[in-house]
Amino acid sequence: MGTGDQERELLQLISEGFIFVDPDFRVLEINAEGLRMARRPRSDFIGRILWDVAPHLRTSALEAIFVKAMRDRQPVSIEHFYTWTDGRQSWLEIRGHRTAGGLAIFYRDISQQKKSAEELARAQAELMHGSRVSAMGTMAATLSHELAQPLTAAGNYIETCRKLLRPIADERAREARRALDQAGGSIRRAIDILERLRAFVSKGRTKAETNDLRAIIADAGVLVLPLAQREGVEIRFHLDDKAHWVRADAVQIQQVLINLIRNAIEAMRDSARKRIAIATSPASGNMVEVSVEDSGPGLGDAAPETVFAPFHSSKPGGLGVGLSISRTIVEAHGGTIVAENSPKGGAVFRFTLPAGRKPD
């Protein structure tokens, strides 16, 4: 048995796929593992041009890499998601080595390793997410406890000022009382938010009741209106009559909406056109969908899921907790929240809530 015959016999025994092509990319040899992976007979390969045998190579990065390896006489290595002629798809680790007679191509299926690595990365991300959410819960509980006392004191001072102004009939005093009424309402609302937040992070439950979704959106819109006016942002509403009632904690869902609208306003700070569209519609599974779409720069190249990661923020000085808390609130209601780039430009956030029955 000659040296060439020995080499061919060894190549038939290796556990990797192997193809040898001449300088014109005509297949001169393929081993048993290569045939097994391709699920095709040897006659489909020998003597044929590689691109004719595997048309998918023509539209992939592999053609350029193989041509470069042949031309520059340099070894190449790549991981490639390959589509076989029968429609199967596999992650392949491919290596090409230039020899005197052509190009030796070795390849092996690494789909299982890829899957295991992705599962490990997912598990690590979930573990990190859990630890960060736990830290956020501790921080939220501490903040709610520490802020409740000064907010209560501020509310008491406001009430005292209102009483002092009550006997004064002057128009300016009446204007001051109206302003104090609004300030007192904001203080009470802040205390309510803190109490709900503390209950949520300690018990992980929501106070879901049948609520008018239009009223929730209207209240949130009123609270962000001053910021929108300062930034020159137009807010439009497209509310579906069939998406009227939801089972939700109104205060918490207002916080989700306020956070999404504020983020949209900040994202459009440098945009020529500043517009936000808030829409509702029925969704499958007896759910209602709410969307907040802006005309800003969009999400960029970042994966949409990363925007909800705790402590992830694209804003200078941002803490990166708003969207993470929003997702926690929506999921606690039994819904989901997603982010995507809008076909019109800008970003759109969608979340779902359980539909409620119209009250008698």
Secondary structure, DSSP 4 states (H G I P E B T S, - for coil): --HHHHHHHHHHHSSSEEEEE-TT-BEEEE-HHHHHHHTS-GGGTTTSBHHHH-GGGGGSTHHHHHHHHHHHT--EEEEEEEE-TTS-EEEEEEEEEEETTEEEEEEEE-HHHHHHHHHHHHHHHHHHHHHHHHHHHHHHHHHHHHHHHHHHHHHHHHHHHHHHHTT---HHHHHHHHHHHHHHHHHHHHHHHHHHHHHHHHH-----EEEEHHHHHHHHHHHHHHHHHHHT-EEEEE--TTS-EEEE-HHHHHHHHHHHHHHHHHHTTT-SS-EEEEEEEEETTTEEEEEEEE-S--STTS-GGGGGSTT--SSTT--S-HHHHHHHHHHHTT--EEEEE-TTSSEEEEEEEEB-PPP-
